[in-house]
Amino acid sequence: MAIDNQEFKNALKLWASGVSVVTANSTEGEQGMTATSFASVSMDPPQILVCIHEGAETGAAIMEDKKFAVNILTAAQEQASNEFAGGSSMQERFDNVHWHQGDLGLPILDDCMVSLECTVVQQVRAGSHWVIIGEVQSTHGQGGEPLLYFNSAYGKVAS
């Protein structure tokens, strides 16, 4: 028998991960959400994946436009992570951070470690989420110290 949701959540919060904001365009405008479920898939061709809840507005925008960006946040971007984690409208999220349009016309957050602009190559339904695989078309970045998430709190890489 599978474990319950709370036991699963308690186990996964002990996995340290980087923090990203996934962005996309829709007919209603820019969409974005904080995501920790992001990984590389392939070097040849260069592919990554993100996991997005089936009800997320950003996921619907990705399905519509077939493009998305993953913005990997620096330790100085905790506010951006919180902004895109919910509780505010899409308009407010984008009004409260600095961003620009990338090479594919996608919203790219300024001052990220790196942003990857992708075209969707595959989407797979997995439980309550979509696993969206994208081929990286463009990158923008400056490096820096990553924003980490561990045990329900933000953290930084130790010196």
C-alpha positions as CSV (number, residue, x, y, z in Angstrom):
1,M,0.0,0.0,0.0
2,A,1.3,3.5,-0.9
3,I,2.1,6.0,1.8
4,D,-0.3,8.9,2.6
5,N,0.2,12.4,1.3
6,Q,1.6,13.8,4.6
7,E,4.2,11.1,4.9
8,F,5.2,11.7,1.3
9,K,5.5,15.5,1.9
10,N,7.5,14.9,5.1
11,A,10.0,12.7,3.2
12,L,10.4,15.0,0.2
13,K,11.0,18.1,2.3
14,L,14.3,16.6,3.3
15,W,15.5,16.8,-0.3
16,A,17.5,20.0,-0.8
17,S,16.8,21.6,-4.2
18,G,17.3,24.7,-6.1
19,V,14.5,27.1,-6.6
20,S,13.2,28.2,-10.0
21,V,10.4,30.3,-11.4
22,V,8.8,28.8,-14.5
23,T,7.3,31.4,-16.9
24,A,5.2,31.3,-20.0
25,N,2.9,33.4,-22.2
26,S,-0.8,33.0,-22.7
27,T,-3.6,34.9,-24.3
28,E,-4.2,36.5,-20.9
29,G,-0.6,37.7,-20.6
30,E,2.5,36.5,-18.7
31,Q,2.2,33.5,-16.4
32,G,4.7,32.3,-13.8
33,M,5.0,30.0,-10.8
34,T,7.7,28.9,-8.3
35,A,8.9,25.4,-8.9
36,T,11.4,23.1,-7.3
37,S,10.6,20.1,-9.6
38,F,13.1,20.8,-12.4
39,A,15.8,18.6,-13.8
40,S,18.1,18.1,-16.8
41,V,17.0,15.2,-19.1
42,S,19.4,15.0,-22.0
43,M,22.6,16.7,-23.3
44,D,22.0,15.7,-26.9
45,P,19.6,17.3,-27.6
46,P,19.7,19.6,-24.6
47,Q,16.5,18.9,-22.7
48,I,15.1,19.7,-19.3
49,L,11.8,18.9,-17.5
50,V,9.5,20.6,-15.1
51,C,6.6,19.1,-13.1
52,I,3.5,21.3,-12.9
53,H,0.2,20.7,-11.2
54,E,-2.7,20.0,-13.6
55,G,-4.6,23.0,-12.3
56,A,-1.8,25.6,-12.5
57,E,-2.4,28.6,-14.8
58,T,1.2,28.5,-15.9
59,G,0.9,24.9,-17.0
60,A,-2.2,25.8,-19.1
61,A,-0.1,28.6,-20.7
62,I,2.7,26.2,-21.5
63,M,0.3,23.8,-23.1
64,E,-1.2,26.6,-25.1
65,D,2.0,28.3,-26.3
66,K,4.3,25.2,-26.4
67,K,7.1,27.3,-24.9
68,F,8.4,28.0,-21.4
69,A,11.3,29.4,-19.5
70,V,12.9,28.1,-16.3
71,N,14.6,30.9,-14.3
72,I,17.0,29.5,-11.7
73,L,17.1,31.9,-8.7
74,T,20.0,33.3,-6.8
75,A,20.2,33.5,-3.0
76,A,19.2,37.2,-3.4
77,Q,15.9,36.3,-5.1
78,E,13.9,34.9,-2.1
79,Q,11.3,37.6,-2.6
80,A,10.8,36.6,-6.2
81,S,10.3,33.0,-5.1
82,N,7.7,34.0,-2.6
83,E,6.0,36.3,-5.1
84,F,5.5,33.5,-7.7
85,A,4.6,30.9,-5.0
86,G,1.0,32.2,-5.0
87,G,-1.2,34.5,-3.1
88,S,-1.0,37.3,-5.6
89,S,-2.3,37.7,-9.1
90,M,-0.2,37.1,-12.2
91,Q,-0.2,40.9,-12.8
92,E,1.1,41.5,-9.3
93,R,3.8,38.9,-9.6
94,F,5.2,40.4,-12.8
95,D,4.7,44.0,-11.5
96,N,6.8,43.2,-8.4
97,V,9.9,41.8,-10.1
98,H,12.2,43.1,-12.8
99,W,12.0,41.0,-16.1
100,H,12.4,41.3,-19.8
101,Q,11.4,39.3,-22.9
102,G,13.9,36.6,-23.9
103,D,14.8,35.4,-27.4
104,L,11.6,33.4,-27.7
105,G,9.5,36.2,-26.4
106,L,9.1,34.6,-23.0
107,P,9.3,36.4,-19.6
108,I,12.8,36.2,-18.3
109,L,13.4,37.3,-14.7
110,D,16.4,39.7,-14.3
111,D,19.4,38.8,-12.2
112,C,18.8,35.0,-12.2
113,M,21.7,32.6,-12.1
114,V,20.5,31.4,-15.5
115,S,17.3,31.3,-17.5
116,L,16.6,28.6,-20.0
117,E,14.1,29.2,-22.8
118,C,12.5,26.0,-24.1
119,T,10.1,24.6,-26.7
120,V,7.9,21.7,-25.5
121,V,8.8,18.3,-27.0
122,Q,6.7,16.1,-24.8
123,Q,4.2,16.2,-21.9
124,V,3.4,13.2,-19.8
125,R,0.6,12.9,-17.3
126,A,1.8,11.7,-13.9
127,G,-0.8,11.6,-11.1
128,S,-1.9,15.2,-10.4
129,H,0.9,16.7,-12.5
130,W,2.2,17.2,-16.0
131,V,5.8,16.3,-16.6
132,I,6.8,18.8,-19.3
133,I,10.0,18.1,-21.3
134,G,11.4,21.0,-23.2
135,E,14.3,21.4,-25.6
136,V,16.5,24.3,-24.6
137,Q,16.7,26.9,-27.3
138,S,18.4,29.8,-25.5
139,T,20.1,30.5,-22.2
140,H,20.8,33.8,-20.3
141,G,22.7,34.0,-17.1
142,Q,25.2,35.6,-14.8
143,G,25.9,32.9,-12.2
144,G,25.9,33.6,-8.5
145,E,25.0,31.8,-5.4
146,P,21.9,29.6,-5.7
147,L,18.7,29.9,-3.6
148,L,18.1,26.6,-2.0
149,Y,15.0,25.0,-0.4
150,F,15.3,22.4,2.4
151,N,13.0,21.2,5.2
152,S,10.4,23.9,4.4
153,A,12.8,26.8,4.5
154,Y,15.2,28.7,2.3
155,G,18.9,28.1,2.6
156,K,22.2,29.0,1.0
157,V,25.3,27.0,0.0
158,A,27.8,26.9,2.9
159,S,31.1,28.6,2.4
